[in-house]
Amino acid sequence: MSRNEPDDPDLVGRARRGDREAFTQLVMQYQIPLYNMALRMVGTPDDAADVAQEAFLRAWEKIRTLRKAPFKPWLFQIAVNLCYDHFRRGRRYGTMPDEEQGGKVVGLGLPAVDPEERALLSERNRLVRQSIEALDHDMRVALVLRDVNGMAYEEIAAVIKVPLGTVKSRIARAREQVQERLRVYPELFHLPSANEESSER
Amino acid sequence: MNAEPQLEELSAYLDHELTGSARQDLESHLAGCDTCRRRLEALKETVQAVRGLPLETPARSFTIPAQRRQSQHWEPAAWIGGLAAAAVLTVVVGLNLPHGGNPLPTSASLASKNETNQNPAAAGAPGAAFSDRSQGLPFAAYANQATVSDPAAPARLLTLSTDSASYRADRTLTLHLTIQGVTYTPTQTSTSAGLRVVLVRAGAGIELYPGETFQSGSTVTFAGSYNIGQLGLSEPVAGSYRLMATWRIPDGKGTTLEADVPIQITSG
């Protein structure tokens, strides 16, 4: 599905009326994006799967209370709150998985057949994950919803319940901090500095 | 030339979240400012690096129980004891585990309210017969598993399995309950099919309702996942439990198969 495909109103309506089959279809639709959001937030595949499972259970239990609000931001809001609960409990905070710890990769990764190229890509991804890990929770969730889940600013504002301007500012500051961390590795990331001489000259 | 754009504006511009005159002002500034073009380029590279992280699939599927959790309460298990006390036969089942794990001390029992003097031999020899039958189950990969057959109809099997024998108190337990050799109608829930599964410790227990259903021929599996922290287990939560499944077979004879597996819960 595309990153911003709207909810199927029929499916959500049936799920609200207690149709478990319809809700299961919603689970199928959102399990990959929701799990990946949780994975980037809490770090380990086990914790991320726990967050996603609990989010789906809570959504199923509460979907009757969902009125006209769109399903997707509502579901992600539940999962984000669970991530914050996870942080409050102090479990494994700050740890992120190694490449090998992750689940099966399903897409968006760049194909890299050459072993050396593959190793470089793996190292790049590890550093990017570490940079996301270093962000504070508020900035991290804004960045993840935008750049991992592809949500629009308005949708993110609905998920984390903050004004649009705050979303904009958190995403920008998160990107800046990630950028500063990646800049330490010029051999892996080409991040021109504002003051450097233009290569075109 | 317009004033130098803020970081927020460059970032929103990349996301196509800048509209109207703000966008035009920024573009006109960028056209004449090398420094800001480099800032934008660096930001773009950063965004691409984050978006380049591969999406991953979870190692397990997510399931929804048929019954809502509010109905679950940790309560004295007197109603469980009736079945447990009626058990007349306990068979330790050694399974050939698919990934070479060590068989756990699981047990499977046959309880019959009407026929309390079952011939133990009729339940089948432990070990090989059960392990062979277990291979065809849809979720045979689960290591913590117990299988029992109905001596009156050996093709009738009850299998209980969980994804682990030990969980941290903040983890999720996933169980599969498989019945074979039975006529099943798709509208049946685990309860109406005569199945009950309870997590018990020291005479108290909580009933779980595996709501997800998978059917293949005469084999039906009910699956459920439960966040242990949400079950309302009595303190201290950590300890040794048993997960017990009973299947009251609708054969008019009151035959009940019972299988159970050990569950260890550790503190978080």
Boltz contact constraints between the chains, C-beta under 6 A:
constraints:
  - contact:
      token1: [A, 20]
      token2: [B, 64]
      max_distance: 6.0
  - contact:
      token1: [A, 27]
      token2: [B, 62]
      max_distance: 6.0
  - contact:
      token1: [A, 31]
      token2: [B, 62]
      max_distance: 6.0
  - contact:
      token1: [A, 35]
      token2: [B, 58]
      max_distance: 6.0
  - contact:
      token1: [A, 36]
      token2: [B, 55]
      max_distance: 6.0
  - contact:
      token1: [A, 49]
      token2: [B, 58]
      max_distance: 6.0
  - contact:
      token1: [A, 49]
      token2: [B, 60]
      max_distance: 6.0
  - contact:
      token1: [A, 50]
      token2: [B, 172]
      max_distance: 6.0
  - contact:
      token1: [A, 52]
      token2: [B, 62]
      max_distance: 6.0
  - contact:
      token1: [A, 53]
      token2: [B, 62]
      max_distance: 6.0
  - contact:
      token1: [A, 53]
      token2: [B, 172]
      max_distance: 6.0
  - contact:
      token1: [A, 53]
      token2: [B, 225]
      max_distance: 6.0
  - contact:
      token1: [A, 54]
      token2: [B, 227]
      max_distance: 6.0
  - contact:
      token1: [A, 56]
      token2: [B, 62]
      max_distance: 6.0
  - contact:
      token1: [A, 60]
      token2: [B, 64]
      max_distance: 6.0
  - contact:
      token1: [A, 61]
      token2: [B, 68]
      max_distance: 6.0
  - contact:
      token1: [A, 102]
      token2: [B, 56]
      max_distance: 6.0
  - contact:
      token1: [A, 103]
      token2: [B, 56]
      max_distance: 6.0
  - contact:
      token1: [A, 103]
      token2: [B, 57]
      max_distance: 6.0
  - contact:
      token1: [A, 103]
      token2: [B, 58]
      max_distance: 6.0
  - contact:
      token1: [A, 103]
      token2: [B, 59]
      max_distance: 6.0
  - contact:
      token1: [A, 104]
      token2: [B, 57]
      max_distance: 6.0
  - contact:
      token1: [A, 105]
      token2: [B, 54]
      max_distance: 6.0
  - contact:
      token1: [A, 105]
      token2: [B, 56]
      max_distance: 6.0
  - contact:
      token1: [A, 106]
      token2: [B, 55]
      max_distance: 6.0
  - contact:
      token1: [A, 106]
      token2: [B, 57]
      max_distance: 6.0
  - contact:
      token1: [A, 107]
      token2: [B, 55]
      max_distance: 6.0
  - contact:
      token1: [A, 108]
      token2: [B, 54]
      max_distance: 6.0
  - contact:
      token1: [A, 108]
      token2: [B, 55]
      max_distance: 6.0
  - contact:
      token1: [A, 109]
      token2: [B, 54]
      max_distance: 6.0
  - contact:
      token1: [A, 125]
      token2: [B, 53]
      max_distance: 6.0
  - contact:
      token1: [A, 128]
      token2: [B, 49]
      max_distance: 6.0
  - contact:
      token1: [A, 128]
      token2: [B, 50]
      max_distance: 6.0
  - contact:
      token1: [A, 128]
      token2: [B, 53]
      max_distance: 6.0
  - contact:
      token1: [A, 147]
      token2: [B, 50]
      max_distance: 6.0
  - contact:
      token1: [A, 147]
      token2: [B, 51]
      max_distance: 6.0
  - contact:
      token1: [A, 153]
      token2: [B, 17]
      max_distance: 6.0
  - contact:
      token1: [A, 168]
      token2: [B, 8]
      max_distance: 6.0
  - contact:
      token1: [A, 168]
      token2: [B, 12]
      max_distance: 6.0
  - contact:
      token1: [A, 169]
      token2: [B, 8]
      max_distance: 6.0
  - contact:
      token1: [A, 171]
      token2: [B, 11]
      max_distance: 6.0
  - contact:
      token1: [A, 172]
      token2: [B, 7]
      max_distance: 6.0
  - contact:
      token1: [A, 172]
      token2: [B, 8]
      max_distance: 6.0
  - contact:
      token1: [A, 172]
      token2: [B, 11]
      max_distance: 6.0
  - contact:
      token1: [A, 175]
      token2: [B, 11]
      max_distance: 6.0
  - contact:
      token1: [A, 175]
      token2: [B, 46]
      max_distance: 6.0
  - contact:
      token1: [A, 176]
      token2: [B, 7]
      max_distance: 6.0
  - contact:
      token1: [A, 178]
      token2: [B, 46]
      max_distance: 6.0
  - contact:
      token1: [A, 179]
      token2: [B, 46]
      max_distance: 6.0
  - contact:
      token1: [A, 191]
      token2: [B, 42]
      max_distance: 6.0
  - contact:
      token1: [A, 191]
      token2: [B, 45]
      max_distance: 6.0
  - contact:
      token1: [A, 192]
      token2: [B, 38]
      max_distance: 6.0
  - contact:
      token1: [A, 192]
      token2: [B, 41]
      max_distance: 6.0
  - contact:
      token1: [A, 192]
      token2: [B, 42]
      max_distance: 6.0
  - contact:
      token1: [A, 194]
      token2: [B, 35]
      max_distance: 6.0
  - contact:
      token1: [A, 194]
      token2: [B, 38]
      max_distance: 6.0
  - contact:
      token1: [A, 194]
      token2: [B, 39]
      max_distance: 6.0
  - contact:
      token1: [A, 198]
      token2: [B, 34]
      max_distance: 6.0
